[in-house]
């Protein structure tokens, strides 16, 4: 469980190491309410995950848990791997990244370019994850989870506290949900100050399934945003914070995500990944309709995508 205090501590810890990403107003008349776009896709390594990665690495160093000669380990061939490798490099410690043997060659190349040691294990993420956990136990490396650790989620939540500082307040924050780390952090950051709406692909509804079941449960994962919103179940932190703060789930289809991504390019010249476009799709599809005058912020959380496909 995390609170606004955890997010505030994270903000102080990572100050100067992450970018303060801009917020722009959506075109007037596009929606019933007043809408802003938080451009977190401009963050280091292309996603919000650099915030949590820095917070995890530095917090562990403060507690004396980080072995300078061993560093960190993470299981992820995607955004979390890139972010944690970057944070480790900036902190001057090694990073080992475990990925499946079928991980895309381009992602493996990017990870190696970041200076990380890339170890390929198994045909699916679960095997790479188990290997990374074993590596941490054997070497004493700090394990950095992709989303379900307090420091990771609290660091991600600095997107929310930063947003409040920039706008002076909002009524609703729209954020995509996969494993739930970003949603949990933002919900903790704005608790009592704004509502949070978690936007999920119909093909990977981790939050919706957990809320209906009363606990995190596995869901089948598919769809166009599965590369970034492909967690099989929401993390325990994400679930607990969602229940505590009253986060609502809204579902969008692949076609609606694709259309929203195209609109962001056509109207604002923003190139974002499909997972990031999901949050905007809730508005453009009508899955969420703001009330007249409602102040809505949409978190555009990542840009690790092929721009030629927009």
N, C-alpha and C positions, 0 to 999 in steps of 0.2 A: 504494500500500500504506500502511496506517496501523497504528499500534500503540497500546498503552495509554498510552504517553508522549504521543502526539498528543491523546488524549482528555483526559488530565490537564491539558495545556496549554489545551485548549479550555475545560475547566471553570473554570480560573482566569480566563480571558479574559472569559467571559460571566457570571461570578458577579454577582448583583444585577440582571441584566437579564432573566433568565428565571425562571419560577416553579419552585419545588421542589414537584413534583406529588406528591400523597399516594399511599400504598399501603394497600390494605385487604385483609383476609383474606376469602377466599371462605367461604361457609357450610360449617361442618364437616359431613363426610359426603357432600359433593357429589361428591368424587372420591377415589380411593384415596390419593393423596398429600396434602401440605399445599400449598394453592394461594393465591397472592396476586395481586391485580389492581393494576397500576401505572396510575394514572389520568392518563396523559399527554394525554388529550383535554381536560384543563383548562388546557393551556399557552396562552400568547398566540397569537392567531389560530386556536386550535382544534386545533393539531397540534404534534407534536415538531419540525417543520421550522423553527420560530423559533430553535431552538438552533443549528442549522447555519448559518442565515442570519446570525445575530449573529457567529458565529465567523468566517465568511468575510469579512464586511464589516470587522470590527475587525482581523483579521489582515492584510488588504490595506492598511488604513490604517497599521498598524505598519510595514509594509514600504515605505511611500511609494507604493503602487500606486493608491491611491484618490484620484481627482481630486474635490475637494470640490464643484466646480461642475457636474460631470458625473454622478458617482455610479455607480450600478450598473444592470445590465440583466439581465433573466431572461425566459426563454420558458416560460410556464405560465399557464393560465387557472384553475388550481386552488390547492392548498395551498401549493406552493412560491412561486407568485406572491404570494399574500397574506403569507406569512412574510417573504419578502425585501423586499417593500414596507414592511412594518412595521419591520423592522430598519433599513432605510435611513432611514425617517422618524425613528426614535429616535436614529440617528447624525447626523441633520441633513443628509443628502445626498439628491439626487434619485434616483428609481427609474423606469426605463422597463420596462414589462411587455408583451411581445409575446404575443398570443393569436390563435388562428384566428378567421376571420371568423364562424364559426358557434358561437363560445363562448357559453355560456348568459348571457343578459342579466343575471341576478342576480349571477353571478360578476364580470362586467365592472363592474357597479354597485359591488360591494364593493371591487374594486381601485381604482376611481376615488375612492371614499370614503376610502381609505387615503392618498390624496395622490399616488398613482403616475400617471404618464403611461401610458395604455393604447393600444397600437398594434395594430390588427387586420390580420393578413396571412394570406392563403391559406385553403384549405378544410380543412387538417389541421395537426396540431402540427408536423410536419416542416418545413413552409414557414415557420411562425412562428419555429421554432428557427433556421433558416438566416438569417432576417431579423435575429434578435437577435444572432447571431454577427457579421453584417456591420455592425450598428450598433456593437457593441463595438470592432470594428477601425477604424471611421471616427471614432468619438468618443473612444476611450480609456476608455470606461466599463468597470468591472469586471464580467465575466460571472459570474453565479452559477448554476451548474448545479442542476437539481432534485435530483440525488442523487450524481452521479459526480465529485466533487471532494474532495480530502483534507480541506479545512477543513469542508466540508458534512457529510461522513460522520463526522469526528471530533466535531463539535459534536453531531450526533445521538447519538453514542455516550455523551454525558454522561447520557443516560437510564439507561444500564447502570451507570455508576459511581455515580450517585446511588442507584440501586436497591440496590446492594451496601451502601452506607453505611446505608440505611434498614433493611435486613433483617439485616445482619451476614453475609450469605452465602446463596446458593441453589444448588441442584443444576442446575436447568434454567431457561432463559429462552425463552419462546414469543414469536415476533415475526413479524408479517406481512411478506411480501416482495413488492416490485414491482420497482423499480429497484435495490434492495439497499443503499441508503445507511444506513438505520436498522439493518438486520441487520449490516452491516459494522462500524458504529460500536460497537454493543453487543457483538458478538463480540470485537472488539479490547479493549474495556473489561473483559470478564470472562474473557479468555483465560487458561487454566490454573486458573481458579477455578470455572467453571460451563460447562455445555454449552449450546449455542444450537440451537433448532429453528426453522427457517424455515417458516412456514405460507403456502401459496400456493393461490389458486383453481385448480381443475382447468382452468379456461378461460384461465389466464394463467400457466403454470408456468415463469417465467424462470429460476429457480434450478435446478429439476429438469432442465430442458433443457440448461443449461450444464454441470451436473455430468455428465450422460450423454455430452455431446459433447466434454467436455474443454476447452471455451472458451465464452464468451458467444455465443449464437446467437439469431436472431430467432424469435419465436413468434407465433402468431395470438392476438390479444387480444379477449376478449369477457367477458360476464358482469356480474353485478350490482355487483361491486366495481371495475370497470374505471376508474371516475372517479378512484380513488386508487391502485389497483394495476394500472394500465394500461400500464406500460412494455413496449415490444416486446422488449427484451432486458435482462438484468441488466447493471449497470455493471461495468467492469473491476475497480474497487476492491472491489465487493461479491463478485465471483467469486473474486478472489485471496485475500481474507480468509476467505471461506467454505471454500476448499480448505485454507488454512493451519491454520485452527482446527477443521476437521471439522464444520462446520454441516451438519445433516441437513435434508432437505426432506420436508414432510408436505403432502398435498393435501386440500382440502375442496371440496365442491360448493356451488353457489349456494344450494340449499335448506338446507344445513347452516349457511351463513353467515347467512341470513335467520333461521333458528331461534335461533342463538346471539345475534344482535342483539336479538331479541324477549325472550330469557331475561334478558339484561342489564338490560333495562327492567323486566321483570316482577319480578325478584328483587332488583335493586339500584337501580332508578330511574336507570340510566345510559343516556343517549342517545349512541350512538356511530355513526360511519359504517360502512358495510359492510366497508371495508378493515380497520378496527380490530377488528370482530367476527370477522374471519377467524381471528385468533390464538386467540380463545376457542373458536371452532368446532372447533378441533383436539381440545379436551378434551370438549366437550359431545357431539360426534359419535362419540367413541371412536377417531378417527384416531390420537390419541396417548393412551396409557393410562399414567399415572404409576405407578411402582412404589410399593409400600406404604412410606409415610414419605418419599417423594421430595419435595423442596422445589421447587415450581414457581412461577415468576412469569410472568404473562401481561401483555404490554405492550398496553394499550388506547390506540392511538397517535393517534386523531383523532376529531373530533366535527362536522365540517362536513357536515351532513346535514339533511334535512327531518324534524324531530321528529314531524310528523303521520303519518309513514309507519311508525312503530314499531308 
